Amino acid sequence: MSFHPKKGFKLVTIVSFIIIVSIVLTMLISIHSSYSVSRQSLVNNYMSGNYDRAMDLSAATGNLLVRIQKSVDSMATIWQRNEGIDPMLLNDLYATHSEYFESLSIVRKDTILMETAPSNKKELQVGKSIDSPISRSLIKLKESKMTDPFVGKTGNLLILVSSPLYDKNNNYYGYIAGTIYLHSSNILQLILEQNVESDGSYVFAVDSKGNVIFHPDPTMIGKNIASNEAVWKVIAGLNGSIEYEDNDGKQFYAGYAYNMGSGWGIVSQTPAEIVNGPLNNLLQSSALQSLPLLFITLAAGWLLTYLVVRPLHMLAEYSNRMLKEWSIDDLPPVRSATYEIKLLYSSLRTTARQMQKYIRKLRTETALDGLTGLANRRNFDATLEAWCLAKEPFSMIMLDIDHFKLVNDTYGHPVGDQVIQFLAATMRNVSREGDLCFRYGGEELGILLRGANKERAYFVAERLRHMVSNTPSPSGECITISLGIVDFPEQGLLPEELIIRADEALYISKREGRNRTTVYTEPVAAIELPEQQ
């Protein structure tokens, strides 16, 4: 029966609500857009500035390192021209280049230290061997070289800038090297330290392996931070800018530049909180300025929402009760002048009635196994429990297809499914009205026989076994089954007891050669009853 409600007003008032929501959303979008644009602009400025600073410092550092290397090469030229450098001249050269070096040393090719300046360095003793991996590698290389940072005998982190020494006959003598202490004040640090900003921005430098060679925090010097995203990009030879999170979870806007000559990388970065502070102030200011209009809009929106939503709320509450109680008798009257709500009321009442029909159908379908059409496990469990509670005599047959895995392996799972369907159909043929044929799981099935004793159950089981073993299955071959029987209440009063004992009887049939029926006894044994045809 169709229901035609009296037409009421359409949702004209709801348009007002939509307008209010639109205003609120517009305000929020405007604030968000302003915040996003401002943030992106600031981030881009910081990242661009840091990139430019890193590139400039990379170029300046590269030029400085070239000058330092050339100064050592010029000392080697002086040594070759004079066939040596006396201590006074070496001290003069050190004094001239003290802004670069912590010390100057001349090492013979047999690693013996021949001269050093200044002479007061206790760790550098003239005439002693400097037999270290670094020294041996420089002697073997016989070329100008700036070493990677390493820890010297004094525990200081340092680098050596060296140049080979040859006499006038071009015979290799050894090398001259200048020592740069990375923890000490030097011209390299002076260049990089100038770029520590008051806003928290700072610069650090790493060698080709990601070891820190300069950092505003002295405790960081010498640490390997190659896993830092900006660092592994720069030591890979890349230049650019990035927003990233360091190993301590802090956000940075960084620019990085690679110096090809030295293999060093320069990173200039700004903590993200430096940018977030002004942005948060901007967001708070925008929100405060919008509050009066927002409160007015929300008040009007709340009033309209209450007037429109209250009937809908009543219908929703009914729908919720209907899902819980499956009842449509208490659908409350809804007073509303809105046409759409009245139409919804009518549709809900009609839909509820249709749902009752569908639910009843669904309950029937969910009680059956999808493959065989027999009762499924849930249906079996419920029926077995109900029969046990009713304390009416019944018997249960549990059965299993023998060597079913071989059927699946030989003919495939589709044929295996057809074999199970074939067995299910045969079970229906041997059972009576009121019995329950069920699929317990996989290839294990069973029959609950209402009012039957074990003799009746044995007769049904044997009849089923003979029919199956003498009728070709969908595989083209006859299959066999093994069966186990229990009797209620003799073999158990609880469903769990009956299932366990039926399984025990079934497994006895399996163990004693399959293709047989076993009735559970105390103890379990295969009993011999007259075979029924």
C-alpha positions as CSV (number, residue, x, y, z in Angstrom):
1,M,0.0,0.0,0.0
2,S,1.4,3.3,-1.0
3,F,1.4,6.3,1.2
4,H,1.0,9.8,-0.1
5,P,1.8,12.3,2.7
6,K,0.3,15.8,2.5
7,K,2.7,18.2,0.9
8,G,4.3,20.7,3.2
9,F,6.9,23.3,2.9
10,K,10.1,22.5,1.0
11,L,13.5,23.0,2.6
12,V,13.7,26.7,2.1
13,T,14.9,27.3,5.6
14,I,17.7,24.8,5.1
15,V,19.1,27.2,2.4
16,S,19.8,29.7,5.2
17,F,21.7,27.1,7.1
18,I,23.7,26.2,4.0
19,I,24.5,29.9,3.6
20,I,25.7,30.2,7.2
21,V,27.9,27.1,6.8
22,S,29.3,28.5,3.6
23,I,30.2,31.7,5.4
24,V,31.9,29.8,8.2
25,L,33.8,27.6,5.7
26,T,34.8,30.7,3.7
27,M,36.2,32.3,6.8
28,L,38.1,29.1,7.7
29,I,39.4,28.7,4.2
30,S,40.5,32.3,4.0
31,I,42.4,32.0,7.3
32,H,43.9,28.7,6.2
33,S,44.8,30.0,2.8
34,S,46.5,33.1,4.3
35,Y,48.4,30.9,6.7
36,S,49.5,28.5,4.0
37,V,50.6,31.2,1.6
38,S,52.5,33.0,4.3
39,R,54.1,29.8,5.5
40,Q,55.1,28.8,2.1
41,S,56.5,32.2,1.4
42,L,58.6,32.2,4.6
43,V,59.8,28.7,4.0
44,N,60.8,29.4,0.4
45,N,62.6,32.6,1.6
46,Y,64.5,30.7,4.3
47,M,65.3,27.8,2.0
48,S,66.4,30.1,-0.9
49,G,68.5,32.1,1.5
50,N,70.1,29.1,3.0
51,Y,70.9,27.6,-0.4
52,D,72.5,30.9,-1.5
53,R,74.5,31.0,1.7
54,A,75.7,27.4,1.3
55,M,76.8,28.0,-2.3
56,D,78.7,31.2,-1.3
57,L,80.4,29.5,1.6
58,S,81.2,26.4,-0.5
59,A,82.9,28.7,-3.0
60,A,84.7,30.6,-0.3
61,T,85.8,27.5,1.5
62,G,86.9,25.9,-1.7
63,N,89.0,29.0,-2.6
64,L,90.5,29.1,0.9
65,L,91.5,25.4,0.7
66,V,93.0,26.0,-2.7
67,R,95.1,28.9,-1.2
68,I,96.1,26.7,1.7
69,Q,97.2,23.9,-0.6
70,K,99.1,26.4,-2.8
71,S,100.9,27.8,0.2
72,V,102.1,24.3,1.1
73,D,103.1,23.7,-2.5
74,S,105.1,26.9,-2.5
75,M,106.9,25.8,0.6
76,A,107.8,22.6,-1.2
77,T,109.2,24.6,-4.1
78,I,111.3,26.7,-1.7
79,W,112.6,23.4,-0.2
80,Q,113.6,22.1,-3.6
81,R,115.2,25.3,-4.7
82,N,117.3,25.5,-1.5
83,E,117.6,21.8,-1.1
84,G,116.1,22.2,2.4
85,I,114.6,24.7,4.8
86,D,116.5,25.6,7.9
87,P,114.6,25.9,11.2
88,M,114.6,29.7,11.1
89,L,113.0,29.9,7.7
90,L,110.5,27.2,8.6
91,N,109.5,29.3,11.6
92,D,109.2,32.4,9.4
93,L,106.9,30.4,7.0
94,Y,104.8,29.2,10.0
95,A,104.5,32.7,11.3
96,T,103.3,33.9,7.9
97,H,100.7,31.1,7.6
98,S,99.8,30.7,11.3
99,E,96.2,31.8,10.5
100,Y,96.0,28.6,8.4
101,F,98.1,26.0,10.4
102,E,98.6,24.8,13.9
103,S,102.1,23.6,12.9
104,L,104.4,22.8,9.9
105,S,106.4,19.7,9.6
106,I,109.0,18.2,7.2
107,V,109.0,14.4,7.2
108,R,111.6,12.3,5.4
109,K,110.5,9.3,3.3
110,D,111.5,6.9,6.1
111,T,108.9,8.7,8.3
112,I,111.6,10.5,10.4
113,L,110.5,14.1,11.4
114,M,113.3,16.4,10.2
115,E,112.0,19.9,11.0
116,T,108.9,21.3,12.7
117,A,107.5,24.7,13.6
118,P,106.8,26.0,16.1
119,S,109.4,24.0,17.9
120,N,107.5,23.9,21.2
121,K,105.1,21.2,20.1
122,K,105.9,18.3,22.5
123,E,104.1,15.8,20.4
124,L,106.4,16.6,17.4
125,Q,110.0,15.7,18.2
126,V,112.6,16.1,15.6
127,G,114.5,12.9,14.8
128,K,111.6,10.7,15.9
129,S,109.6,8.5,13.5
130,I,106.1,9.5,12.6
131,D,105.0,6.0,11.6
132,S,101.3,6.4,11.2
133,P,98.9,5.2,8.5
134,I,98.4,8.8,7.4
135,S,102.1,9.5,7.1
136,R,102.8,6.2,5.2
137,S,99.9,6.9,2.8
138,L,101.3,10.4,2.0
139,I,104.8,9.0,1.4
140,K,103.4,6.3,-0.8
141,L,101.2,8.8,-2.7
142,K,104.0,11.3,-3.5
143,E,101.4,14.0,-4.5
144,S,99.8,17.1,-3.0
145,K,97.0,15.9,-0.7
146,M,94.5,17.2,1.9
147,T,93.6,14.4,4.2
148,D,90.2,13.5,5.6
149,P,89.8,14.5,9.3
150,F,91.5,12.1,11.7
151,V,92.3,12.0,15.4
152,G,96.0,12.6,16.1
153,K,98.2,11.3,18.9
154,T,97.1,14.3,21.1
155,G,93.5,13.3,20.7
156,N,92.7,16.4,18.5
157,L,90.7,16.1,15.4
158,L,92.8,17.5,12.5
159,I,93.6,17.4,8.8
160,L,96.9,17.6,7.0
161,V,97.6,19.6,4.0
162,S,100.7,18.1,2.4
163,S,103.0,18.5,-0.6
164,P,105.8,16.1,-1.8
165,L,109.4,17.2,-1.5
166,Y,111.9,16.5,-4.4
167,D,115.5,17.5,-4.6
168,K,117.0,19.3,-7.7
169,N,117.6,15.9,-9.3
170,N,113.9,15.1,-8.9
171,N,114.6,12.5,-6.2
172,Y,111.8,12.0,-3.7
173,Y,112.8,13.1,-0.2
174,G,109.5,13.1,1.8
175,Y,106.8,15.7,2.3
176,I,106.0,18.9,4.0
177,A,102.6,19.2,5.8
178,G,100.6,21.9,7.5
179,T,98.3,20.8,10.4
180,I,94.8,22.3,10.8
181,Y,93.2,21.6,14.2
182,L,89.4,21.5,13.6
183,H,88.7,22.3,17.3
184,S,91.0,25.3,17.3
185,S,90.4,28.8,16.0
186,N,91.6,29.2,12.4
187,I,90.6,31.1,9.3
188,L,88.3,28.2,8.2
189,Q,86.3,28.6,11.4
190,L,86.3,32.3,11.1
191,I,84.7,32.1,7.7
192,L,82.0,29.7,8.8
193,E,81.4,31.2,12.2
194,Q,80.3,34.5,10.7
195,N,77.2,32.8,9.4
196,V,75.6,32.0,12.8
197,E,72.5,34.1,12.8
198,S,70.5,35.5,15.8
199,D,67.4,33.8,14.6
200,G,69.0,30.4,15.2
201,S,70.2,29.7,11.6
202,Y,73.7,28.3,11.4
203,V,76.1,26.6,9.1
204,F,78.1,23.3,9.5
205,A,80.5,21.5,7.2
206,V,81.1,17.8,6.6
207,D,83.8,15.8,4.9
208,S,83.2,13.3,2.1
209,K,82.3,10.6,4.6
210,G,79.7,12.7,6.5
211,N,82.0,13.5,9.4
212,V,81.4,17.0,10.9
213,I,84.5,19.2,10.4
214,F,82.9,22.4,11.5
215,H,79.8,23.1,13.7
216,P,78.8,25.9,16.1
217,D,78.4,23.2,18.7
218,P,82.0,22.0,19.3
219,T,80.8,18.6,20.7
220,M,79.5,17.8,17.2
221,I,82.9,18.0,15.5
222,G,84.1,14.6,14.5
223,K,80.7,12.9,14.7
224,N,79.4,11.1,11.6
225,I,76.0,12.3,10.6
226,A,75.8,10.7,7.1
227,S,72.3,9.5,7.8
228,N,71.1,13.1,8.0
229,E,69.1,13.7,4.8
230,A,70.7,17.0,3.9
231,V,74.2,15.5,4.6
232,W,73.8,12.4,2.5
233,K,72.5,14.5,-0.4
234,V,75.5,16.9,-0.3
235,I,78.2,14.2,0.1
236,A,76.6,12.6,-2.9
237,G,77.7,15.7,-4.9
238,L,74.3,17.4,-5.0
239,N,73.4,21.1,-4.5
240,G,69.9,22.2,-3.4
241,S,67.5,22.9,-0.6
242,I,65.3,20.7,1.5
243,E,62.8,20.6,4.4
244,Y,63.9,17.7,6.5
245,E,64.0,16.2,10.0
246,D,67.3,15.5,11.6
247,N,68.3,12.4,13.7
248,D,66.9,14.1,16.9
249,G,63.5,14.7,15.3
250,K,64.0,18.4,14.8
251,Q,62.6,20.1,11.6
252,F,64.9,22.3,9.5
253,Y,64.8,24.3,6.3
254,A,68.2,23.8,4.8
255,G,70.3,24.6,1.8
256,Y,73.4,22.5,0.9
257,A,76.3,22.9,-1.5
258,Y,79.0,20.5,-2.5
259,N,82.7,21.5,-3.0
260,M,84.2,19.4,-5.7
261,G,87.8,20.2,-4.9
262,S,87.8,19.0,-1.4
263,G,84.8,16.7,-1.4
264,W,83.4,18.7,1.6
265,G,79.7,19.7,1.9
266,I,78.4,22.9,3.4
267,V,74.9,22.9,5.0
268,S,73.1,26.1,6.0
269,Q,69.9,25.6,8.0
270,T,67.2,27.2,10.0
271,P,65.1,25.5,12.7
272,A,61.4,25.2,11.7
273,E,60.2,26.7,14.9
274,I,61.8,30.0,13.8
275,V,59.2,30.1,11.0
276,N,56.4,28.6,13.0
277,G,56.5,31.4,15.6
278,P,55.4,34.3,13.3
279,L,53.0,32.0,11.5
280,N,51.3,31.0,14.8
281,N,51.0,34.7,15.7
282,L,49.4,35.4,12.3
283,L,47.0,32.6,12.7
284,Q,45.9,33.7,16.2
285,S,45.5,37.3,15.1
286,S,43.3,36.2,12.1
287,A,41.2,33.9,14.3
288,L,40.6,36.6,17.0
289,Q,39.5,39.1,14.4
290,S,37.0,36.6,13.0
291,L,35.5,35.5,16.3
292,P,32.7,38.1,16.6
293,L,31.3,37.2,13.2
294,L,31.8,33.5,13.8
295,F,29.8,33.6,17.1
296,I,26.9,35.4,15.4
297,T,27.0,32.9,12.5
298,L,27.2,29.9,14.8
299,A,24.2,31.1,16.9
300,A,22.0,31.5,13.9
301,G,23.2,28.2,12.5
302,W,22.5,26.4,15.8
303,L,18.9,27.7,15.8
304,L,18.2,26.6,12.3
305,T,19.9,23.3,12.9
306,Y,17.7,22.6,15.9
307,L,14.5,23.4,14.0
308,V,15.4,21.2,11.1
309,V,17.4,18.4,12.7
310,R,15.1,17.6,15.6
311,P,12.6,15.6,13.5
312,L,15.4,13.9,11.7
313,H,16.9,13.0,15.1
314,M,13.6,11.4,16.1
315,L,13.6,9.3,12.9
316,A,17.3,8.3,13.5
317,E,16.5,7.2,17.0
318,Y,13.7,5.0,15.7
319,S,16.0,3.5,13.1
320,N,18.5,2.7,15.8
321,R,15.9,1.0,17.9
322,M,14.6,-0.9,14.9
323,L,18.1,-2.3,14.2
324,K,18.4,-3.4,17.9
325,E,14.8,-4.6,18.5
326,W,13.6,-5.4,14.9
327,S,10.3,-3.6,15.7
328,I,8.3,-1.1,13.6
329,D,5.2,-0.9,15.9
330,D,6.5,2.1,17.9
331,L,7.3,4.5,15.0
332,P,6.6,7.8,16.7
333,P,4.7,10.6,15.0
334,V,6.9,13.3,13.6
335,R,5.5,16.8,13.4
336,S,7.3,18.7,10.7
337,A,6.1,21.2,8.1
338,T,9.0,20.2,5.9
339,Y,8.0,18.1,2.9
340,E,11.2,16.2,2.6
341,I,11.1,15.1,6.3
342,K,7.5,13.9,6.0
343,L,8.4,12.0,2.9
344,L,11.4,10.5,4.7
345,Y,9.0,9.4,7.6
346,S,6.8,7.6,5.1
347,S,9.8,6.0,3.3
348,L,11.3,4.8,6.6
349,R,8.1,3.1,7.7
350,T,7.8,1.3,4.3
351,T,11.5,0.4,4.3
352,A,11.3,-1.0,7.8
353,R,8.6,-3.4,6.7
354,Q,10.6,-4.5,3.7
355,M,13.6,-5.0,5.9
356,Q,11.7,-7.5,8.1
357,K,11.1,-9.6,5.1
358,Y,14.7,-9.5,3.9
359,I,16.0,-10.2,7.4
360,R,13.9,-13.3,7.7
361,K,15.2,-14.5,4.3
362,L,18.7,-13.7,5.3
363,R,18.5,-15.6,8.5
364,T,17.4,-18.7,6.5
365,E,20.3,-18.3,4.0
366,T,22.9,-17.7,6.7
367,A,22.0,-21.0,8.4
368,L,23.1,-23.0,5.3
369,D,26.6,-23.9,4.0
370,G,27.3,-22.1,0.7
371,L,28.8,-25.1,-1.1
372,T,26.5,-27.9,-0.1
373,G,23.3,-26.3,1.0
374,L,23.5,-28.3,4.2
375,A,23.2,-26.7,7.6
376,N,26.4,-24.8,8.4
377,R,28.5,-25.1,11.6
378,R,26.7,-22.3,13.4
379,N,23.3,-24.0,12.6
380,F,24.6,-27.4,13.7
381,D,26.0,-26.0,17.0
382,A,22.7,-24.3,17.8
383,T,20.6,-27.3,16.9
384,L,22.8,-29.7,18.8
385,E,22.6,-27.5,21.9
386,A,18.8,-27.2,21.6
387,W,18.4,-31.0,21.3
388,C,20.6,-31.6,24.3
389,L,18.7,-29.1,26.4
390,A,15.4,-30.7,25.3
391,K,16.8,-34.1,26.6
392,E,15.1,-35.9,23.7
393,P,16.9,-39.1,22.5
394,F,18.9,-38.7,19.2
395,S,22.0,-40.0,17.5
396,M,24.7,-38.2,15.6
397,I,26.8,-39.5,12.7
398,M,30.1,-37.8,11.9
399,L,31.7,-38.7,8.6
400,D,34.8,-37.9,6.6
401,I,35.8,-38.5,3.0
402,D,38.7,-41.0,2.8
403,H,41.8,-39.7,1.1
404,F,40.1,-36.5,0.1
405,K,43.4,-34.7,-0.3
406,L,44.3,-37.1,-3.1
407,V,41.0,-36.2,-4.9
408,N,42.0,-32.5,-4.7
409,D,45.6,-33.2,-5.8
410,T,44.5,-35.4,-8.7
411,Y,41.5,-33.7,-10.1
412,G,41.7,-30.2,-8.6
413,H,39.7,-28.3,-6.0
414,P,36.7,-27.6,-8.3
415,V,36.2,-31.4,-8.7
416,G,36.8,-31.8,-5.0
417,D,34.0,-29.3,-4.3
418,Q,31.7,-31.3,-6.6
419,V,32.6,-34.5,-4.7
420,I,31.5,-32.8,-1.4
421,Q,28.3,-31.7,-3.1
422,F,27.7,-35.3,-4.3
423,L,28.1,-36.6,-0.8
424,A,25.8,-33.9,0.6
425,A,23.1,-34.9,-1.9
426,T,23.5,-38.6,-1.0
427,M,23.1,-37.7,2.7
428,R,19.8,-36.0,2.0
429,N,18.6,-39.1,0.3
430,V,19.2,-41.4,3.3
431,S,18.0,-39.0,6.0
432,R,14.4,-38.4,7.1
433,E,12.3,-35.3,7.6
434,G,13.3,-33.8,10.9
435,D,16.9,-35.0,10.7
436,L,19.6,-32.4,10.2
437,C,22.4,-32.9,7.6
438,F,25.3,-30.5,8.2
439,R,28.8,-29.7,7.1
440,Y,31.1,-29.6,10.0
441,G,34.1,-28.2,8.1
442,G,36.2,-29.1,5.1
443,E,35.4,-32.7,4.0
444,E,33.9,-33.6,7.4
445,L,30.1,-33.7,7.4
446,G,27.4,-35.3,9.6
447,I,23.7,-36.1,10.4
448,L,21.7,-35.5,13.5
449,L,18.9,-38.1,13.7
450,R,16.0,-37.0,15.9
451,G,14.6,-39.8,18.1
452,A,17.0,-42.5,16.7
453,N,19.1,-44.9,18.7
454,K,22.5,-46.2,17.7
455,E,21.0,-49.2,15.9
456,R,19.0,-46.9,13.7
457,A,21.9,-44.6,13.2
458,Y,24.2,-47.5,12.3
459,F,21.6,-48.6,9.7
460,V,21.5,-45.1,8.1
461,A,25.3,-44.8,8.2
462,E,25.9,-48.1,6.5
463,R,23.3,-47.4,3.9
464,L,25.0,-44.1,3.2
465,R,28.4,-45.7,3.1
466,H,27.3,-48.4,0.6
467,M,25.6,-45.9,-1.6
468,V,28.6,-43.6,-1.8
469,S,31.1,-46.5,-2.3
470,N,29.1,-48.0,-5.1
471,T,28.2,-44.8,-7.0
472,P,30.7,-43.0,-9.2
473,S,31.4,-39.5,-7.9
474,P,32.0,-36.4,-10.1
475,S,35.7,-37.4,-10.2
476,G,34.7,-40.5,-12.3
477,E,35.6,-42.8,-9.4
478,C,33.8,-44.1,-6.4
479,I,34.9,-42.6,-3.1
480,T,34.7,-44.1,0.4
481,I,33.8,-42.5,3.7
482,S,34.6,-43.3,7.3
483,L,31.9,-42.8,10.0
484,G,31.5,-42.5,13.7
485,I,28.3,-42.7,15.8
486,V,27.3,-41.4,19.2
487,D,24.0,-41.7,21.1
488,F,22.3,-39.2,23.3
489,P,22.1,-39.4,26.3
490,E,24.1,-42.6,26.6
491,Q,27.4,-41.3,25.3
492,G,27.2,-37.7,26.6
493,L,24.9,-35.0,27.9
494,L,26.8,-32.0,26.5
495,P,27.4,-31.0,22.9
496,E,31.1,-30.9,23.4
497,E,31.2,-34.5,24.8
498,L,29.1,-35.8,21.9
499,I,31.3,-34.1,19.3
500,I,34.5,-35.4,20.9
501,R,33.3,-39.0,21.2
502,A,31.9,-38.9,17.6
503,D,35.3,-37.8,16.4
504,E,36.9,-40.6,18.4
505,A,34.7,-43.1,16.8
506,L,35.4,-41.6,13.4
507,Y,39.1,-41.7,13.9
508,I,38.8,-45.4,15.0
509,S,37.2,-46.1,11.6
510,K,40.1,-44.2,9.9
511,R,42.7,-46.1,11.9
512,E,41.2,-49.5,11.2
513,G,41.3,-49.2,7.5
514,R,38.7,-46.5,6.5
515,N,35.5,-47.2,4.6
516,R,33.7,-48.4,7.8
517,T,31.4,-47.3,10.6
518,T,32.3,-47.3,14.3
519,V,29.8,-46.8,17.1
520,Y,31.2,-45.2,20.2
521,T,31.4,-47.5,23.2
522,E,33.3,-47.5,26.5
523,P,36.1,-48.1,25.5
524,V,35.7,-47.1,21.9
525,A,35.5,-50.0,19.6
526,A,34.1,-50.9,16.2
527,I,31.0,-53.0,17.0
528,E,29.6,-55.6,14.7
529,L,25.9,-55.1,14.0
530,P,23.9,-57.0,11.4
531,E,24.5,-55.3,8.0
532,Q,21.4,-53.7,6.6
533,Q,20.8,-53.7,3.0
